[in-house]
Amino acid sequence: MSVNEMTGGEAIARMIKAFDGGPMFGMGGFQLLPFYDAARRLGLQHHLINDERAGVFAADAYAKVTGKVGLVDATLGPGATNLVTGLLEALNAGTPMVALVGDTHRDHSWKNMTQESRQMDILRPASKEIIRIESVQRIPELMRRAFAVATTGRPGPVVVDVPEDVCHGTFGFEERDFEINPIHQRAPALRCRPDAASIARAATLIADAKRPIILAGGGVHLSDAAAVLTGFANSLNIPVAHTMTGKGAIACSEPLNAGLFGRYDRIANTLIYESDLLLVVGCKLGEIATKRFTVPGPGKRVIHLHILAEEFGRTLEPELALWGDLRAGLGDLQSALAAQAASIKDRLAHYAAEIPLRMAKWRQEVSERLHSDEVPVSMARLMTEINRLLPADGYLVADGGFAAHWSGLLFDTKRAGRSFVPDRGFASIGYGLPGAMGVAMAAPGKAVLSLTGDGGFNMMLGEIETARRLGLTFTIIVVNNAASGYVKALQHLVYGAGSYHASDLAETNYAEAAKVLGCNGIRVEEPGQLAEALKRAMSQKGPTVVDVVVTRDPAKMLPGVDNRAAKIKKGDRVA
């Protein structure tokens, strides 16, 4: 059956709707006007944002929580180039995403058209694939490919470049042109397994190990494998340490959870040092996770399970590489070890029992800081209150910089799965507010807290208007230290007290700023005010800014001395 002739923009909108796409974030321009008109008529969940970078961040957070494809659009030139930072977050984090980008009319390209640039050359290294649509009739085919590439293998962002004349042009499509394969509505669309011989060898290594430990990365969440990993670890009594993005691979409340490893850790780095076998699962073993490539130390036996073969040997050569989907691979490993599982679990019982005891000892050692009454507020105390008050089914978003480092070290998930949403793919500052918007849309009715520095909040303050306009409910906690805290702390550690440059901000009351912008605002200046402020914030409708005045002492701005810094003084470690 023929459909009325339609514009290329409407064909794109119909394809997105066929994939159950939305919400979508964008800022329009002439090139994509037919798409915007069709989005209105077709009821596509499409929302205006104030900065394209915020749109990518919001789409990224939404996709991280739901597994669905994040959607963003941008117009020609500055709209397209504003996507770069967010696309790199999605690329490095493995976030499924499709970005629709308008481009010049092909009859006039390279004649100094307004806002024209070599935008495809700019966006290419920031995306998993760029698809340029050269003819209206190919729109359904190429949109299907965009969603397929975004959701298979290690997921990632696909840029769809649409020339003005293709978007405004018309073609007579048939209904069948808009049929899609629903497996590509979310990631992972397809699962592949490591080969049987490698699984058998891995099972032998695990069965023979005396102190094995699992190192879990964000790939666990990309594969939706947290429940399987939890069952696997518990069936054998193998402890699990995690990266920042891997937090929630098993719940932090599980006795086998060894916490964060790498640059900042509780007990995990010591366990890695003592271990005789590391099972690395969905982790790229980058700089932060390896404490600048010093953890684990040389000579460790390593099994590396990962969906992307290019990650094997990049920073550490594994004894055995298992190439495949994490959930499938872990399931196969568990099956291979089923006959020995009870004896392995019994043999490792004493080892497993060490983990909660060591964790309890760590908590006792830092208890004074976790419950500090110091004024201004201690970051450790703030994290303690968040742990106490955020419901088990709530979410914590973490901006780049020390907001992610503090929460990565001290936030405790109460269930398996991705309830901690940091932007560690590119670790950009400014993710906190748009990230909270994306999570609030992904999990309506759930408590959403977001931790951001004052610098990161300054970058995205305009998106408070977007959040209010969209009727979103979440709490953004501004860690107000009147500084670019991570930089100032490093300057303190490397060059000494007083050696600060271009790292201070003006003292600002962000609670009052939020009120002026039509949102809720609460100011916290003493630790005793934290609990009531957070309870009140989570009970209110709409966006709420909790402005927390934290330490101005650069020696206390990081959760531990950064291992890149040369000067280490007793007492610098806060938690």
Salt bridges, closest charged atoms under 4 A:
GLU10 OE2 - ARG14 NE 3.07
GLU10 OE1 - ARG41 NH2 2.91
ASP20 OD2 - LYS68 NZ 3.38
ASP37 OD1 - ARG40 NH2 2.53
ASP37 OD2 - ARG41 NE 2.99
ASP60 OD2 - LYS64 NZ 2.32
ASP73 OD2 - HIS46 NE2 2.54
GLU89 OE2 - LYS64 NZ 3.08
ASP103 OD2 - ARG132 NH1 3.15
GLU129 OE2 - ARG145 NE 3.01
GLU134 OE1 - ARG106 NH1 2.99
GLU134 OE2 - ARG132 NE 2.86
GLU141 OE2 - ARG138 NH2 2.77
ASP161 OD2 - ARG132 NH1 2.66
ASP165 OD1 - HIS105 ND1 3.99
ASP165 OD2 - ARG106 NH2 2.80
GLU174 OE1 - ARG176 NE 2.97
ASP224 OD2 - ARG327 NH1 3.51
GLU274 OE1 - ARG211 NH2 3.11
GLU274 OE1 - ARG358 NH2 2.85
GLU287 OE2 - ARG263 NH2 2.89
GLU287 OE2 - ARG292 NH2 2.97
GLU287 OE2 - ARG564 NH1 3.64
GLU311 OE2 - ARG154 NH1 3.28
GLU311 OE1 - ARG314 NE 2.91
GLU319 OE2 - ARG201 NH2 3.54
GLU319 OE2 - ARG301 NH2 2.65
ASP325 OD2 - ARG191 NH1 2.87
ASP332 OD2 - ARG193 NE 2.85
GLU354 OE1 - ARG211 NH2 3.01
GLU354 OE1 - ARG358 NH2 3.15
GLU365 OE2 - LYS361 NZ 2.67
ASP373 OD1 - ARG381 NH1 2.84
GLU374 OE2 - LYS556 NZ 3.52
GLU385 OE2 - ARG381 NE 2.96
GLU385 OE1 - ARG388 NH2 2.81
ASP393 OD2 - LYS446 NZ 2.93
ASP412 OD1 - ARG266 NH2 2.89
ASP412 OD2 - ARG363 NH2 3.11
GLU465 OE2 - ARG469 NE 2.84
ASP504 OD1 - LYS488 NZ 2.59
GLU507 OE1 - ARG552 NH2 2.69
GLU512 OE2 - LYS515 NZ 3.39
GLU525 OE2 - ARG523 NE 3.29
ASP547 OD2 - ARG523 NH1 2.40
ASP562 OD1 - ARG263 NE 3.89
ASP562 OD1 - ARG564 NE 3.09
ASP572 OD2 - LYS569 NZ 3.36
